[in-house]
Amino acid sequence: MSDFTVSLVQTDLHWHEPAANRAALADQLAAALAGPGLTDLIVLPEMFTTGFSMAAAAQAEPGEGATLAWLREQAARYDAVVTGSVMITEAGRYYNRLLWVRPDGSYSAYDKRHLFRMAGEHEVYTAGTNRLVEEWRGWRIQPLVCYDLRFPVWSRNPSAEPYDLLLYVANWPHARVHAWKVLLQARAIENLTYVAGVNRIGLDGLGIEYSGHTMLLDPRGDYLAQAGSMPTILTRRLMRHPLHEAREQLSALSDADAYDLR
């Protein structure tokens, strides 16, 4: 199978200004990616149109709204999947929903399973119940959202059909950045997979600081790229052979405990 290129977008976000965020992100992508064929997957932060907010009643948009239309435009322009999470309203409920949008305009969705209780997210949004594993250009990819990182059972890599890349899109505060780094590394090691964590930077409308540290790790937990705390788009190629090599040398996935999620 072919190698796979990812582009991880670390950026500041305008508080509760979806149009401004979409415009800024479009400019950043245009500056970093001259056109189609340069990447297979573009990963945006959690709630990339608003910042991490509980103001869903005022800020959430329909699933088939302006942001989905924008994601479709970007996916077609760069011939790549574009993904990130957005506040969505549907049937009287609110979701922190990751949208996985393909170049042909089709899409899948994942609703954040673990809602951040300390910010009251569980009181505003409805938790998801299903994991999403996507196959794209020969790679199996599982996308998750922020607080999901703290719950390793939800990201467990199955031995029968293992995924190759685990994604986390986040608004992870600077105060807990040490946990962000350590947990991303742990998820790579225990699941024998590439891991990408995409975090925002800057201050949000509540005065919470985000210091980025978007990163990409290999299946042994070694760093392939780190963004620091500046706005940037990290584009890196993932090679297939280190993945096979790591799993051949350490077949830990075959010895994992069986479990059922209820």
Secondary structure, 3 states (H helix, E strand, C coil): CCCEEEEEEECCCCCCCHHHHHHHHHHHHHHHCCCCCCCCEEECCCCCCCCCCCCHHHHCEECCCHHHHHHHHHHHHHCCEEEEEEEEEECCEEEEEEEEECCCCCEEEEECCCCCHHHCHHHHCCCCCCCCCEEECCEEEEEEEHHHHHCHHHHCCCCCCCCCEEEEEECCCHHHHHHHHHHHHHHHHHHCCEEEEEECEEECCCCCEEECCCEEECCCCCEEEECCCCCEEEEEEECHHHHHHHHHHCCHHHHCCCCCCC
